[in-house]
Amino acid sequence: MAKTLDLVPVTRWGFFTLPRPMVIAGPCSAETEQQVMETAAGLRDEGIHVFRAGIWKPRTHPGSFEGVGTEGLKWLRKVKNEYGLKVCTEVASEKHVYECIKFGVDMVWVGARTTANPFLMQEIADALKDTDIPVLVKNPVNPDIDLWIGALERLNRAGVRKLGVIHRGFSTSEKIGYRNAPGWQIAVELRTRYPQLPFFADPSHMGGSRQFLKELSQRSLDLGFEGLMIESHCNPDCALSDAKQQLLPKDLGEMLASLIVREKDSPDEDYKSGIHQLRAQIDILDENLLFMLKSRKDISRKIGQYKKEHNIAIVQASRWDEVLAAVVEKGKEYGLSEKFVTAVFNAIHEESVQAQNEVLEAGQEE
C-alpha cells in the first residue's frame, strides 16, 4: 500500500492560470542573456506564465555543453523581474539548490538521472528543508516506480509539500521512433497510487523530435495529466543542446491551441448515468475474471500434484510455448494485441508455476 504524501494542491502554488493545460516552457539550456530574454518575451506573448531553462546540464560525454552555470541564474532573475514570469530550472545537488534560492528561482525540478540516485535525492531534500519552493520530480531513467516514489517520499519528509511529477519516458535499448519509451503504464500506476499529485508530461524528451510533440502532448492530456513541460527556443536550429526537439515560441502557441483538453468529470446527468452503467458492467466482468483465475489456479495445483506423483518436472517449456502461441492467435481474433496477451498470460503462467511449486514443497516438508 502506498504511503500518504502531505501535499499542497497545485491550485494553491500561485503559478498556473486557466485554461488548462498548465504549461512550463523555455529552452533546453540557457545559452546567452539575449537568447534567454528573447525566448522569454516570445513565450510571454503566447500566454506562457512559467519559464524554464537548464542552467547545469548533465551530459553523457565530457566536453559537451554542460550549461553556463550560476551566471544563467542572473538571466532568469531578469526574466522574472522584467516579464513577470515565474522561473524554474533543474537541480542535481545541494549546491544547485542553494544557488537557486539565492537568485530567487520560483520552482525547481529534479532530472531523471538524479531521481535514480537516493543519495543525491536525500542531499537535495535536506537542502530544500524549511523552504516553500515547489519541486517537480522526473521519472527515473529506468522504469522503476519505487525509485520514483522514493524520491517523492524523501522530499515530502523534508517538508516539501508543493510537489509534483514530470513523466518524460524511459531509456530503452529497443529501436523505437521516440527518444525515450513512453511507458505510460508506469505513470498511470503512479497516478492511481497518488491521485492528488499534479502530473506534467515532457513530450520534448519523450519524443526527441518536434514531429512527435503534438501527439505525445495530446496523449498525456487524454490520460488526464494537468500540464506540459515543453522546450522552446528563439532559434531552435542553433540551440547548443537538444536542437531537434525545441519549438519556436509562436509554433508552441499554435500547437497548444490545437490540443483538446479532456475534463475529469461532467455534471451532465446522462453522462453520469451512462458511465455508471458501463462501469457496473466492468465490475461484473472483473469479478468473473477473478473467479476464472481462481478456478485455473485450483486446476494448476491438481496438475502439480499429478506431476509430483509421477516424478515430473514442474516447468514444461515446450507445452507453454504451444499454449502461448495459441492464445496469441486467438487474441488476435478478439482484437487483442500480441504484447497485451503475452504479458497477461506470462503473469498467469508464473502464478501457475508457483501454485505447482507450493504443492511440491508441501510434500517435501512432510
C-alpha positions, 0 to 999 in steps of 0.5 A: 500500500502506498504511503500518504504524501502531505501535499499542497494542491497545485491550485494553491502554488500561485503559478498556473492560470486557466485554461488548462493545460498548465504549461512550463516552457523555455529552452533546453539550456540557457545559452546567452542573456539575449537568447534567454530574454528573447525566448522569454518575451516570445513565450510571454506573448503566447500566454506562457506564465512559467519559464524554464531553462537548464542552467547545469546540464548533465551530459553523457560525454565530457566536453559537451555543453554542460550549461553556463552555470550560476551566471544563467541564474542572473538571466532568469532573475531578469526574466522574472523581474522584467516579464513577470514570469515565474522561473524554474530550472533543474537541480542535481545537488545541494549546491544547485539548490542553494544557488537557486534560492539565492537568485530567487528561482520560483520552482525547481525540478529534479532530472531523471538521472538524479531521481535514480540516485537516493543519495543525491535525492536525500542531499537535495531534500535536506537542502530544500528543508524549511523552504516553500519552493515547489519541486517537480520530480522526473521519472527515473531513467529506468522504469522503476516506480519505487525509485520514483516514489522514493524520491517523492517520499524523501522530499515530502519528509523534508517538508516539501509539500508543493510537489509534483511529477514530470513523466518524460519516458524511459531509456530503452535499448529497443529501436523505437521512433521516440527518444525515450519509451513512453511507458505510460503504464508506469505513470498511470500506476503512479497516478492511481497510487497518488491521485492528488499529485499534479502530473506534467508530461515532457513530450520534448524528451519523450519524443526527441523530435518536434514531429512527435510533440503534438501527439505525445502532448495530446496523449498525456492530456487524454490520460488526464495529466494537468500540464506540459513541460515543453522546450522552446527556443528563439532559434531552435536550429542553433540551440547548443543542446537538444536542437531537434526537439525545441519549438519556436515560441509562436509554433508552441502557441499554435500547437497548444491551441490545437490540443483538446483538453479532456475534463475529469468529470461532467455534471451532465446527468446522462453522462453520469448515468451512462458511465455508471452503467458501463462501469457496473458492467466492468465490475461484473466482468472483473469479478468473473475474471477473478473467479476464472483465475481462481478456478485455473489456479485450483486446476494448476495445483491438481496438475502439480500434484499429478506431476509430483506423483509421477516424478515430473518436472514442474516447468514444461517449456515446450507445452507453454510455448504451444499454449502461448502461441495459441492464445496469441492467435486467438487474441488476435481474433478478439482484437487483442494485441500480441504484447497485451496477451503475452504479458497477461498470460506470462503473469498467469503462467508464473502464478501457475508455476508457483501454485505447482511449486507450493504443492511440491514443497508441501510434500517435501516438508512432510 
